[in-house]
Amino acid sequence: MDIRFTNSATRKKDIFVPIDPTNVRMYLCGPTVYDRAHLGNARPVLVFDVLYRLLRHVYGADHVTYVRNFTDVDDKINATALKRKEAGAPGSLEDLVRERSDETIGWYHADMDALGALRPDHEPRATAYIAEMVAMIEDLIASGHAYAAEGHVLFSVESYAGYGALSGRSVDDMIAGARVEVAPYKKNPMDFVLWKPSTDDLPGWESPWGRGRPGWHIECSAMSHALLGESFDIHGGGNDLTFPHHENEIAQSKCAHPEGDFARVWLHNEMLQVEGKKMSKSLGNFFTVRDLLDQGIPGEVIRFVMLSTHYRKPMDWTAEKAREAETTLRKWRGLAAGARATKEVSTDVLAALKDDLNTPKAIAELHKLADKLGRSQRSEVPLGDVDQFAASAGLLGVLEDSSMMGSWIFGGAVDKVAVSLLLEGFENKLVQARVEAMQTKDFTEVDRLKAALIEAGVEVRMSKAGVELVPGAGFDAGKLEALG
């Protein structure tokens, strides 16, 4: 079955054909690292994480390159650094800006790790690519697509005939709809900044146009070109970035490198709501990923709720959805306990993800698999069914073995219930392993499971009547959860 994506550039669902199947390349606009990531920031991360997992499964882990940037040039970062300097913090302003960026990037990694998001292959910082940005701006000026004015450099929108194609807007309509004061140095109200001057009390870099810093849009164009080339497969982000950010990226990238395609497929996720309303501080329903984690909502639960809505539809976070997700994941982890690693996944789950990343359909197929496992008698559940169930869930980034994602089920008042479910799953596995061993005379798997359980402090009682697993004196819930 072909992979199909709804391409924002063509406005239809297209068959995905990579430029080079041995190096499938994708870029996601990352965060501006001035503070904690709010829940809405996590949605594109999780959408692209599932996409990354899907592409790695189809083309091979070594044949996919994923880039997600950090924007560490920003007025809010500067403001925090200035406040710290005024309060007597040691170091230069540049040192304090770097310190703040390092701090917030550390928070971001911790929060996204807690949601089970794989780290991209490259996470470039804008400040590390200033030279590439300056070079690209110089090329745009030389080719007549940009001009310098009063210490600024601006992209000339009129110089690119395709401007507005991604968002479906005409330049005249965009000018008519603009409600911002037009700077006197602009030749056209829609021209946008590539470089702007910095005062002595702000971070800046030397350039042919004086000491300054890059505009926001040029950052992604320079970093994607440096790491992925003039043409790459997929570019994505929230649909709030379609205009002007992505529109401007296309214009400057295609004008700087007219022989390239820039991004061939554009994927945009819809926005997030909370209990049916837009998330905003004024409504009191604004919260960060860390807020939810600190409230005791597991990262795996947050992930499951987010993926339960198709990425192209508005996602509504509710407390009820979180409760339902937790119940489902507890049941599924019990069913998948002790599953062996395999690359064999459900064709139905895979087909759902290949159809425009239909994560709700994939979850529905996982429910079917779980129901089948739950209805079966222990003696009738083949080991491979449990293994495939866990591997299929892994395409969505749930039921994984990492302590970050699975250890939550051992917390609080639910310890006994969670452990009981896990032990029940391992009993099932051990029973099946014995049945197969009696037929093949190969007891390797039985011995492996028994030794691993004993190592986790589980007392293994085997008899003709069956198998019973009991937590022993040295029982380690973390080791039990990590088995398989």
Summary of the structure (lengths in Angstrom):
residues: 484
radius of gyration: 26.1
end to end distance: 30.2
largest distance: 88.8
contacts: 1567
relative contact order: 0.11
helix: 51%
strand: 17%
